[in-house]
Amino acid sequence: MITYEMGEEYFRDEVRSGFKVSSLMKRCWAAQLKVVSEFDAVCSRHNLKWFAFCGTMLGAVRHKGFIPWDDDIDICMLRGDYNMFLHYAKKEMPGYLLEHYDSITPQENRHYNFQGMCRINNSYIADFNPDYLKDHFSFPYAIGIDLYPLDYVPRDAEEYETARTIFGFCMLTGYKYKKVNWGIRDIPPGSEDLDLDTAYQDIYNATGVKIDKNGDVLRQLNDIAINIASYPKSKDCDNVACMMHTAFGEMNMVFPKSAFSGRKEVPFETGSIYIPSDTDAILSRNYGPNYMIPNTHVPHDYPYYKMEERWVREYVIKDPEMAPYMPAYYIQDVYDEDPAKKAVLDKIYGKE
């Protein structure tokens, strides 16, 4: 079973590949790896295979841990194991929030990020409760891991083109539905100009499945998309893919099925992680032939908890009585560049 041991030495600031990894980020990593350990425990009990994926796989191969400028964990499973994990995790990971469609009630639909994957979260909010901090290496923010299903790709290119088009169209229709019914503003390009009635008719024409507009529309769209993605069988296919990516043209997310025929355990931070048996076939497709050469490029809003941290710091400024509940290390990572606010925080923390 995968485990990690983190002593206080691990949580010191460190420069890796010329990039400074802060103490707070180290604590974030440790909290995420705790989720990996508990996820692996469920998989081990039921003989389910999982693999490090995307940046996590690259980090394992190139850095024997996280890519220094990465802040999340990506894992993938073949669809059969993925579905079995979701089944068992409902009972065996009760302390976690499994964000995938089958775990969402109709009342929670508006908050669901309709993507066809699962995120295993420990929380949705910052928590400075001492017991929580003790259990999460003094990292106060919500953490989780991204879990992607891999589906088989039919040999017929036109068949797969049709499947991924329908999958993507269902996703876009779902986002437009959320905007029309709940005013959700942040929707992907391609959703804005959709007319829902026309979209429902287009889906019916393509699949023969009629959308019940008085029912749970998002669940119906999700079911259509997942059924389309998981229809091909292994014996009829040579490749696997993550359809939530290929649906929007990311064809570098199609991999040889044989690359996932086995796995190996390799070092990762203070423990280990599983990677596919043929990582070169995957990483060279994802990142190009020179993937072993580091390229210091922060791919998204790093760190992911930046906005939450800003909000908490503003809260402390407004209510200095909160200061005693903040971990002592917390002042180390000041992302707010306003000198006046930093001065207030320094005063609260006795740093003058």
ZISULTA-V104266 format. One record per residue. RES is the residue in one small letter. SS is DSSP state (@ for helix, = for strand, . for the rest). D_CENTER is the distance of its C-alpha to the mean C-alpha in Angstrom with 1 decimal. Layout:
# ZISULTA-V104266
res->RES ss->SS d_center->D_CENTER
res->RES ss->SS d_center->D_CENTER
This chain:
# ZISULTA-V104266
res->m ss->. d_center->21.8
res->i ss->. d_center->19.3
res->t ss->. d_center->20.2
res->y ss->. d_center->20.2
res->e ss->. d_center->23.1
res->m ss->. d_center->22.8
res->g ss->. d_center->26.2
res->e ss->@ d_center->26.9
res->e ss->@ d_center->27.6
res->y ss->@ d_center->24.0
res->f ss->@ d_center->23.2
res->r ss->. d_center->25.6
res->d ss->. d_center->24.8
res->e ss->= d_center->24.7
res->v ss->= d_center->25.1
res->r ss->= d_center->23.3
res->s ss->. d_center->24.1
res->g ss->. d_center->25.7
res->f ss->= d_center->22.8
res->k ss->= d_center->23.0
res->v ss->= d_center->20.3
res->s ss->. d_center->21.3
res->s ss->@ d_center->21.9
res->l ss->@ d_center->19.4
res->m ss->@ d_center->16.6
res->k ss->@ d_center->17.9
res->r ss->@ d_center->17.7
res->c ss->@ d_center->14.1
res->w ss->@ d_center->13.5
res->a ss->@ d_center->15.9
res->a ss->@ d_center->14.3
res->q ss->@ d_center->11.0
res->l ss->@ d_center->13.3
res->k ss->@ d_center->15.1
res->v ss->@ d_center->12.2
res->v ss->@ d_center->12.2
res->s ss->@ d_center->16.0
res->e ss->@ d_center->16.1
res->f ss->@ d_center->13.7
res->d ss->@ d_center->16.0
res->a ss->@ d_center->19.0
res->v ss->@ d_center->18.3
res->c ss->@ d_center->17.9
res->s ss->@ d_center->21.0
res->r ss->@ d_center->23.1
res->h ss->. d_center->22.6
res->n ss->. d_center->22.6
res->l ss->. d_center->19.2
res->k ss->. d_center->17.9
res->w ss->. d_center->14.5
res->f ss->= d_center->13.7
res->a ss->= d_center->11.8
res->f ss->. d_center->10.4
res->c ss->@ d_center->10.6
res->g ss->@ d_center->11.1
res->t ss->@ d_center->10.9
res->m ss->@ d_center->13.6
res->l ss->@ d_center->15.5
res->g ss->@ d_center->15.5
res->a ss->@ d_center->16.9
res->v ss->@ d_center->19.6
res->r ss->@ d_center->20.6
res->h ss->. d_center->20.1
res->k ss->. d_center->20.0
res->g ss->. d_center->17.1
res->f ss->. d_center->14.5
res->i ss->. d_center->15.4
res->p ss->. d_center->17.3
res->w ss->. d_center->15.8
res->d ss->. d_center->12.1
res->d ss->. d_center->10.3
res->d ss->. d_center->7.0
res->i ss->. d_center->6.6
res->d ss->= d_center->5.9
res->i ss->= d_center->8.1
res->c ss->= d_center->10.2
res->m ss->= d_center->13.2
res->l ss->= d_center->16.2
res->r ss->@ d_center->16.5
res->g ss->@ d_center->19.2
res->d ss->@ d_center->17.5
res->y ss->@ d_center->14.3
res->n ss->@ d_center->16.7
res->m ss->@ d_center->18.7
res->f ss->@ d_center->15.9
res->l ss->@ d_center->15.1
res->h ss->@ d_center->18.9
res->y ss->@ d_center->19.4
res->a ss->@ d_center->16.6
res->k ss->@ d_center->18.2
res->k ss->@ d_center->21.1
res->e ss->@ d_center->19.9
res->m ss->. d_center->17.0
res->p ss->. d_center->18.9
res->g ss->. d_center->17.7
res->y ss->. d_center->14.1
res->l ss->= d_center->12.8
res->l ss->= d_center->11.3
res->e ss->= d_center->10.0
res->h ss->. d_center->11.2
res->y ss->@ d_center->14.5
res->d ss->@ d_center->16.9
res->s ss->@ d_center->16.0
res->i ss->. d_center->16.8
res->t ss->. d_center->20.4
res->p ss->@ d_center->22.3
res->q ss->@ d_center->22.6
res->e ss->@ d_center->18.9
res->n ss->@ d_center->18.4
res->r ss->@ d_center->18.7
res->h ss->@ d_center->15.6
res->y ss->. d_center->13.4
res->n ss->. d_center->11.1
res->f ss->. d_center->12.7
res->q ss->. d_center->10.5
res->g ss->. d_center->11.4
res->m ss->. d_center->8.3
res->c ss->= d_center->7.3
res->r ss->= d_center->5.4
res->i ss->= d_center->7.9
res->n ss->= d_center->9.2
res->n ss->. d_center->12.6
res->s ss->. d_center->13.7
res->y ss->. d_center->13.5
res->i ss->. d_center->16.3
res->a ss->. d_center->17.9
res->d ss->. d_center->20.2
res->f ss->. d_center->23.2
res->n ss->. d_center->24.9
res->p ss->@ d_center->26.4
res->d ss->@ d_center->25.4
res->y ss->@ d_center->21.7
res->l ss->@ d_center->22.0
res->k ss->@ d_center->23.9
res->d ss->@ d_center->21.3
res->h ss->. d_center->18.4
res->f ss->. d_center->20.3
res->s ss->. d_center->21.4
res->f ss->. d_center->18.0
res->p ss->. d_center->18.4
res->y ss->. d_center->15.1
res->a ss->. d_center->12.3
res->i ss->. d_center->9.7
res->g ss->= d_center->7.1
res->i ss->= d_center->5.0
res->d ss->= d_center->2.6
res->l ss->= d_center->6.1
res->y ss->= d_center->8.0
res->p ss->= d_center->11.7
res->l ss->= d_center->14.4
res->d ss->= d_center->17.5
res->y ss->= d_center->21.0
res->v ss->= d_center->22.5
res->p ss->= d_center->26.1
res->r ss->. d_center->28.7
res->d ss->. d_center->30.1
res->a ss->@ d_center->28.4
res->e ss->@ d_center->29.7
res->e ss->@ d_center->28.4
res->y ss->@ d_center->24.8
res->e ss->@ d_center->25.3
res->t ss->@ d_center->26.4
res->a ss->@ d_center->23.5
res->r ss->@ d_center->20.7
res->t ss->@ d_center->22.8
res->i ss->@ d_center->23.1
res->f ss->@ d_center->19.4
res->g ss->@ d_center->18.6
res->f ss->@ d_center->21.6
res->c ss->@ d_center->20.5
res->m ss->@ d_center->17.2
res->l ss->@ d_center->19.4
res->t ss->@ d_center->22.0
res->g ss->@ d_center->19.6
res->y ss->@ d_center->18.7
res->k ss->@ d_center->22.4
res->y ss->@ d_center->23.3
res->k ss->@ d_center->21.2
res->k ss->@ d_center->23.0
res->v ss->@ d_center->26.4
res->n ss->@ d_center->26.2
res->w ss->@ d_center->24.3
res->g ss->. d_center->24.6
res->i ss->. d_center->20.9
res->r ss->. d_center->21.4
res->d ss->. d_center->18.2
res->i ss->. d_center->18.1
res->p ss->. d_center->17.5
res->p ss->. d_center->20.7
res->g ss->. d_center->22.6
res->s ss->. d_center->22.2
res->e ss->. d_center->24.8
res->d ss->. d_center->27.9
res->l ss->. d_center->27.3
res->d ss->. d_center->29.9
res->l ss->@ d_center->28.5
res->d ss->@ d_center->31.7
res->t ss->@ d_center->32.0
res->a ss->@ d_center->28.3
res->y ss->@ d_center->29.0
res->q ss->@ d_center->32.2
res->d ss->@ d_center->30.5
res->i ss->@ d_center->28.0
res->y ss->@ d_center->31.0
res->n ss->@ d_center->32.9
res->a ss->@ d_center->30.2
res->t ss->@ d_center->29.3
res->g ss->. d_center->32.2
res->v ss->. d_center->30.0
res->k ss->. d_center->31.2
res->i ss->. d_center->29.0
res->d ss->. d_center->30.6
res->k ss->. d_center->30.3
res->n ss->. d_center->31.4
res->g ss->. d_center->28.7
res->d ss->. d_center->25.0
res->v ss->@ d_center->24.3
res->l ss->@ d_center->20.5
res->r ss->@ d_center->20.7
res->q ss->@ d_center->23.2
res->l ss->@ d_center->21.2
res->n ss->@ d_center->18.2
res->d ss->@ d_center->20.7
res->i ss->@ d_center->22.3
res->a ss->@ d_center->19.2
res->i ss->@ d_center->18.1
res->n ss->@ d_center->21.7
res->i ss->@ d_center->22.1
res->a ss->@ d_center->19.2
res->s ss->@ d_center->20.2
res->y ss->. d_center->24.0
res->p ss->. d_center->24.8
res->k ss->. d_center->25.9
res->s ss->@ d_center->25.6
res->k ss->@ d_center->29.4
res->d ss->@ d_center->29.4
res->c ss->= d_center->26.7
res->d ss->= d_center->26.3
res->n ss->= d_center->22.7
res->v ss->= d_center->19.2
res->a ss->= d_center->16.5
res->c ss->. d_center->13.1
res->m ss->@ d_center->14.9
res->m ss->@ d_center->12.4
res->h ss->@ d_center->13.0
res->t ss->@ d_center->16.7
res->a ss->. d_center->17.6
res->f ss->. d_center->17.6
res->g ss->. d_center->19.4
res->e ss->. d_center->17.0
res->m ss->@ d_center->19.3
res->n ss->@ d_center->18.3
res->m ss->@ d_center->15.6
res->v ss->= d_center->18.6
res->f ss->= d_center->19.6
res->p ss->= d_center->22.7
res->k ss->@ d_center->22.4
res->s ss->@ d_center->24.5
res->a ss->@ d_center->21.9
res->f ss->@ d_center->20.0
res->s ss->. d_center->23.4
res->g ss->. d_center->23.1
res->r ss->= d_center->21.1
res->k ss->= d_center->22.1
res->e ss->= d_center->21.3
res->v ss->= d_center->21.2
res->p ss->= d_center->21.3
res->f ss->= d_center->18.2
res->e ss->. d_center->19.1
res->t ss->. d_center->21.5
res->g ss->= d_center->20.7
res->s ss->= d_center->19.3
res->i ss->= d_center->16.6
res->y ss->= d_center->17.0
res->i ss->= d_center->17.0
res->p ss->= d_center->18.7
res->s ss->. d_center->22.4
res->d ss->. d_center->22.6
res->t ss->@ d_center->20.1
res->d ss->@ d_center->22.5
res->a ss->@ d_center->22.4
res->i ss->@ d_center->18.6
res->l ss->@ d_center->18.3
res->s ss->@ d_center->21.5
res->r ss->@ d_center->20.3
res->n ss->@ d_center->17.0
res->y ss->@ d_center->18.6
res->g ss->. d_center->22.4
res->p ss->. d_center->25.1
res->n ss->. d_center->25.0
res->y ss->. d_center->21.5
res->m ss->. d_center->23.1
res->i ss->. d_center->24.4
res->p ss->. d_center->22.1
res->n ss->. d_center->21.6
res->t ss->. d_center->20.7
res->h ss->. d_center->18.6
res->v ss->. d_center->16.0
res->p ss->. d_center->13.8
res->h ss->. d_center->12.5
res->d ss->. d_center->13.8
res->y ss->. d_center->14.1
res->p ss->. d_center->13.8
res->y ss->. d_center->11.2
res->y ss->. d_center->13.6
res->k ss->@ d_center->16.6
res->m ss->@ d_center->17.6
res->e ss->@ d_center->17.3
res->e ss->@ d_center->19.4
res->r ss->@ d_center->21.9
res->w ss->@ d_center->22.3
res->v ss->@ d_center->23.0
res->r ss->@ d_center->25.4
res->e ss->@ d_center->27.2
res->y ss->@ d_center->27.5
res->v ss->@ d_center->29.1
res->i ss->@ d_center->31.5
res->k ss->@ d_center->32.5
res->d ss->. d_center->32.9
res->p ss->@ d_center->33.9
res->e ss->@ d_center->34.5
res->m ss->@ d_center->30.7
res->a ss->@ d_center->31.1
res->p ss->@ d_center->32.1
res->y ss->@ d_center->28.9
res->m ss->. d_center->26.8
res->p ss->. d_center->26.2
res->a ss->@ d_center->28.8
res->y ss->@ d_center->26.5
res->y ss->@ d_center->24.8
res->i ss->@ d_center->27.2
res->q ss->@ d_center->26.3
res->d ss->. d_center->23.5
res->v ss->. d_center->25.1
res->y ss->. d_center->23.2
res->d ss->. d_center->25.7
res->e ss->. d_center->28.4
res->d ss->. d_center->31.1
res->p ss->@ d_center->33.8
res->a ss->@ d_center->35.3
res->k ss->@ d_center->32.2
res->k ss->@ d_center->31.7
res->a ss->@ d_center->35.3
res->v ss->@ d_center->34.9
res->l ss->@ d_center->32.0
res->d ss->@ d_center->34.1
res->k ss->@ d_center->36.9
res->i ss->@ d_center->34.9
res->y ss->. d_center->33.7
res->g ss->. d_center->37.2
res->k ss->. d_center->36.4
res->e ss->. d_center->39.4
